[in-house]
Amino acid sequence: MDDPTPHTGGCRCGAVRFEASAEPFHISYCHCSDCRRATGAPVAAYVGFTAEQVGPAQPGIPRRILVSWLAPQGAPVGGRPVSTASRCWLWASEASSEGIWASVLAACAVGPDYQRPALDLGNAYKEGQGEVPGWKRAEPRDVADRGQWWRVYDDATLDGLVDRLNASNQTIAQAEANYRQALGLVRGARAGFFPTVGAGAGLTRSGSGGGSGASSSSAGGGNVANQYSLTGSVSWELDVWGRVRRSVEASEASAAASLADLAATRLSAQAALVQAYLQLRVLDEQKRLLDATVAAYEKSLQLTQNRYNVGVAGQADVAVARTQLESTRAQSIDLDWQRGQYEHAIAVLMGQAPSQFSLPPAPFSVQLPQIPVGLPSELLERRPDVAAAERRAAAANAQIGVAQAAWFPSLTLSADGGFRNGQFAELLTAPARFWSLGPALALTLFDGGARQAQVEQARASYDAQAAAYRQAALTGLREVEDYLIQLRVLENEQAVQRRALESARESLRLIQNQYKAGLVDYLSVAVVDATALSNERSALSLYGNRLVASVNLIVALGGGWDGLAPQDGAGAGQTVAPAAPQPASRP
């Protein structure tokens, strides 16, 4: 039956008015604990409208909103009459054209509703303004799986090490335990929605009086009695002002922050292991270079010694060649303790004792990945530390409502009943039973300003957490900018270093030819040779720095970029590593 009069209503506080222009396509009732708690009645009615049938009664109000309305006395709704005692809640959403079921919420909670603190991020990074060719932008979230981002380095040994870290790292285990603890606090806060039920049983033996001069309790007439009891009690504090709801909101936000802390801890541990592994492999390559150079210097020393024996070279040339050999051998030995430290760090990160782990040298084949940076705003969605700071701000905001709820009276419904009798055999009889039932309203009238101080403390705590969130976001942006410029500068530096290395190799070839022709002494060769070796090691160090900077950039972006895929045949990374430096031929 059509009703030309629109159904109107609004939120509990009256700030928003709403109307439905047609009859609901569905109506039903519910008697769950949430519905009874929301309405204060044995049942709650809920209805469903199509989205196009619902709109704001005032301009400027969004369509997606929760409203409540009361049907007129005896008015038919969906072919069924609804009494004035039935309060209905309406959820209108643009998300569905088929219609939305109604939802039930409790009364309005005191305290401000949370809004993310405002922050101006800019539209692009200062460094890296252009798009990365072959990639599309993603829309990651901090709670989403970041994927195995370390696989972009295409190293099977590294993949296995990170897998072992994810399973055995003790810092991650600690963060995971902290998250489970936070979940327990959430469940504890939600318990405030439900009544407390108790039961008890007792036996009391008591005595009194007795005549003067009585020699004993039995002969003197003393009164001794037993009291048996079996009781039960129910107590329920109604969450009229939203104290429990704000507490649950705060604990849920804190749990979400703890989950973000877990993700940040896991990402930090993964990054530390990847960096240690990459630096260890760079040391392995430098060790290979120095060992090959030592072998070449040994041949040079033998050749110089032979030239001295036949009178072609002087004693000074032999001394210079021997000095060059031993100095390079010492540099090779010095790398052993550095490699050992990285190896020990990797072992601890995987939850192992350093004595139980070893990583043999392997060929250097790590690729430098191509990293899409996206938009600055995505940083807030991707970085777990920023997400944790934002959720701690939400928790602090909810605590304001908890503190403000202390200004309002608490309403408690309680019921007690059971059996009480002096004879155990007659305990469960009708004359022994008792009961009590009634509400209790309690309000603190004066506390010396304690409640006001708690509200001010909660507001200050929120301001502090909001500032911490803004600072975390700004720090994240700074880190991205730092590593972007570091990668750009290192790339340019490596290109220049590569040209210097080529020149050093050419100079070494020419000076060696001059030495063989007897035009220069071996000291000149040694000087040019040392320069060439230094450039060889610098090239490797620069490439290692680029690898470490790429890991730092991935971490600064929140770790991984699930949702990005190579397009038009573009690969996920490009090999920019120079060929393994080879020692130049020695005389």
Beta strands, then each sheet from edge to edge (+ up, - down):
strand 1: 7-10
strand 2: 17-20
strand 3: 26-30
strand 4: 44-48
strand 5: 54-56
strand 6: 65-70
strand 7: 76-77
strand 8: 80-81
strand 9: 87-92
strand 10: 196-208
strand 11: 223-238
strand 12: 368-369
strand 13: 410-421
strand 14: 433-442
strand 15: 573-574
sheet 1: 1+ 2- 5+
sheet 2: 3+ 4- 9- 6+
sheet 3: 7+ 8-
sheet 4: 10+ 11- 13+ 14-
sheet 5: 12+ 15-
end
